[in-house]
Amino acid sequence: LHDFWRYIESVALETPMPPKDEYDTELNEEDVLDAAGAQIEAFNDSLPEDIKEEKKQQQKKRKAAQPIEDDSGLDWLQLYKDDELSDCKVDQLKKYLRSVGARL
C-alpha cells in the first residue's frame, strides 16, 4: 500500500518516483511460533467446534470436472485458426469447455 501511494503521489505531482524504502526488520516465522505458539494453540482450542469444521471444509479441494462428449459438430481447431471463435454461441463454447474438462 505504501508503494502504491508513493506511485500515485509521484504521478500527481509529476515528480520522479522516490526510491523504494528498505525495511531492516523482517518477520521470522519460527521465532513468532516459538514465542506465541502456545497462545495460538490455546486460541484455536477455544474456538467452537463448528468453526473448526468450517475451516476444514474450506481447505478441501474441489473434485475435477468430469469431461462430457462435445456433440456440437464444430471443428474447434479450424475455428481457432480462422479466428472465428467469436461467432460461436455460448452454449457451443460451454460444451467444448466441458468436453476438455474445464470447470465453468
C-alpha positions in Angstrom: 0.0 0.0 0.0 2.9 2.3 0.8 4.5 1.7 -2.6 1.2 2.3 -4.4 0.7 5.6 -2.6 4.2 6.7 -3.4 3.4 6.0 -7.1 0.1 7.9 -7.0 1.9 10.9 -5.4 4.7 10.9 -7.9 2.2 10.8 -10.8 0.0 13.5 -9.3 3.0 15.8 -8.6 4.8 14.9 -11.8 8.0 14.1 -9.9 10.2 11.0 -10.3 9.2 8.1 -8.1 11.3 8.1 -4.9 13.5 5.0 -4.2 11.9 2.1 -2.5 12.1 2.1 1.3 14.2 -0.6 2.8 12.9 -2.2 5.9 15.5 -3.7 8.2 13.0 -5.6 10.3 11.9 -8.9 8.9 9.4 -11.3 10.4 10.9 -14.6 11.4 8.1 -17.1 11.5 9.9 -19.6 13.6 10.6 -17.0 16.3 7.0 -15.9 16.3 5.8 -19.5 16.7 8.3 -20.2 19.5 7.1 -17.1 21.4 3.4 -17.4 20.8 2.8 -21.0 19.7 1.1 -22.0 22.9 -1.2 -19.0 22.9 -2.2 -19.7 19.2 -3.0 -23.3 20.0 -5.0 -22.2 23.1 -7.0 -19.8 21.0 -7.7 -22.5 18.3 -8.8 -24.9 21.0 -11.2 -22.3 22.4 -13.0 -21.9 19.1 -16.3 -23.7 18.9 -16.3 -27.0 17.1 -18.5 -25.8 14.2 -16.0 -23.1 13.3 -13.2 -25.6 13.2 -15.2 -27.9 11.0 -16.0 -25.0 8.6 -12.3 -24.2 8.3 -11.5 -27.8 7.5 -14.2 -27.9 4.8 -12.9 -24.7 3.2 -9.5 -26.4 2.9 -10.8 -29.3 0.9 -10.1 -29.2 -2.8 -12.9 -29.5 -5.3 -13.0 -32.6 -7.5 -12.1 -32.3 -11.1 -14.9 -31.8 -13.6 -15.9 -34.9 -15.5 -15.5 -34.4 -19.2 -18.6 -34.9 -21.3 -18.8 -35.5 -25.0 -18.9 -32.5 -27.4 -21.8 -33.1 -29.8 -21.7 -29.6 -31.3 -20.1 -30.9 -34.5 -17.8 -27.9 -34.8 -14.1 -28.2 -35.8 -12.7 -26.1 -32.9 -9.1 -26.1 -34.2 -10.1 -24.8 -37.5 -12.4 -22.2 -35.9 -9.4 -21.1 -33.8 -7.1 -20.9 -36.8 -9.6 -18.9 -38.8 -10.2 -16.6 -35.8 -13.9 -17.4 -35.9 -14.5 -18.4 -32.2 -16.3 -15.1 -31.6 -19.1 -16.3 -34.0 -19.9 -19.3 -31.7 -22.8 -19.3 -29.3 -22.3 -19.5 -25.5 -23.8 -23.0 -25.3 -21.5 -24.3 -28.0 -18.4 -22.9 -26.2 -19.6 -24.3 -22.9 -20.0 -27.8 -24.5 -16.5 -27.6 -25.8 -15.0 -26.4 -22.5 -16.8 -29.2 -20.6 -15.6 -31.8 -23.1 -12.0 -30.9 -22.3 -12.6 -31.0 -18.5 -12.7 -27.2 -17.8 -14.9 -26.1 -14.9 -17.4 -23.4 -15.6 
